[in-house]
Each structure stands twice: as C-alpha cells, then as structure tokens.
Amino acid sequence: MRIVFNVYKECASNLNQEECRLYAFRILLPLYKVCQGFTGKAITDELEQLAEEVRDSIRDRS
C-alpha cells in the first residue's frame, strides 16, 4: 500500500487542478478507507499517517 499511496501522491502533484478533480474520487476512496479503518485489515499507524498526508495533499490541490 505504501508504494501505491506514494504513486498517488506523485501523480496528483503532476496533475493540474482540473485533472486532479477528475481523478479525485478514484484516488481518494482507497485513502479514505485506510484513514477511517474500513479496509478489513490491520493497518499500521505509519501507513495510516501516509494515507492522511496523501489525502490532504490531493484535497488541497482540488
């Protein structure tokens, strides 16, 4: 998951604001699930923190 979240963060940083809005739902849904604990798996605090950072950076760009 860490790799995927870092890819999301990198991709979002390369998108303009309109493109970021277009893909926001697809990117933010898995991040939201991790942040809220709806994954069905045990998630480390470090991974949850990374998901929150990526989520916030994408939200700020939208």
Kinemage of the C-alpha trace (Angstrom):
@kinemage 1
@onewidth
@group {chain A} dominant
@subgroup {mainchain}
@vectorlist {calphas} color= white
{ca met a 1} P 0.000 0.000 0.000
{ca arg a 2} L 2.852 2.354 0.746
{ca ile a 3} L 4.020 2.177 -2.873
{ca val a 4} L 0.528 2.809 -4.206
{ca phe a 5} L -0.006 5.799 -1.931
{ca asn a 6} L 3.329 7.311 -2.959
{ca val a 7} L 2.386 6.812 -6.621
{ca tyr a 8} L -0.943 8.555 -5.964
{ca lys a 9} L 0.883 11.457 -4.356
{ca glu a 10} L 3.346 11.757 -7.231
{ca cys a 11} L 0.634 11.528 -9.882
{ca ala a 12} L -1.526 14.106 -8.149
{ca ser a 13} L 1.395 16.523 -7.938
{ca asn a 14} L 1.805 16.295 -11.728
{ca leu a 15} L -1.875 16.946 -12.496
{ca asn a 16} L -3.351 20.384 -12.934
{ca gln a 17} L -6.321 21.385 -10.785
{ca glu a 18} L -8.969 20.275 -13.305
{ca glu a 19} L -7.338 16.885 -13.857
{ca cys a 20} L -6.956 16.421 -10.120
{ca arg a 21} L -10.698 16.974 -9.662
{ca leu a 22} L -11.417 14.490 -12.437
{ca tyr a 23} L -9.434 11.704 -10.760
{ca ala a 24} L -10.015 12.715 -7.131
{ca phe a 25} L -12.755 10.168 -6.423
{ca arg a 26} L -10.701 7.238 -7.699
{ca ile a 27} L -7.660 8.332 -5.737
{ca leu a 28} L -9.351 9.468 -2.538
{ca leu a 29} L -11.648 6.472 -1.994
{ca pro a 30} L -8.898 3.971 -1.044
{ca leu a 31} L -7.153 6.639 1.021
{ca tyr a 32} L -10.387 7.371 2.867
{ca lys a 33} L -10.901 3.676 3.604
{ca val a 34} L -7.437 3.413 5.154
{ca cys a 35} L -7.830 6.635 7.131
{ca gln a 36} L -11.187 5.550 8.532
{ca gly a 37} L -10.218 1.930 9.184
{ca phe a 38} L -12.562 0.344 6.636
{ca thr a 39} L -10.004 -1.887 4.929
{ca gly a 40} L -10.718 -5.124 6.757
{ca lys a 41} L -7.001 -5.454 7.503
{ca ala a 42} L -4.763 -4.301 10.299
{ca ile a 43} L -3.135 -1.063 9.159
{ca thr a 44} L -0.034 0.317 10.830
{ca asp a 45} L -0.062 3.842 12.210
{ca glu a 46} L 2.707 4.754 9.775
{ca leu a 47} L 0.627 3.662 6.779
{ca glu a 48} L -2.447 5.443 8.101
{ca gln a 49} L -0.403 8.619 8.540
{ca leu a 50} L 0.918 8.349 4.967
{ca ala a 51} L -2.651 7.910 3.670
{ca glu a 52} L -3.717 11.028 5.562
{ca glu a 53} L -0.790 13.036 4.160
{ca val a 54} L -1.556 11.960 0.596
{ca arg a 55} L -5.286 12.592 1.088
{ca asp a 56} L -4.614 16.095 2.424
{ca ser a 57} L -2.198 16.968 -0.380
{ca ile a 58} L -4.740 15.873 -3.001
{ca arg a 59} L -7.570 17.670 -1.243
{ca asp a 60} L -5.512 20.882 -1.174
{ca arg a 61} L -4.924 20.692 -4.918
{ca ser a 62} L -8.598 20.136 -5.790
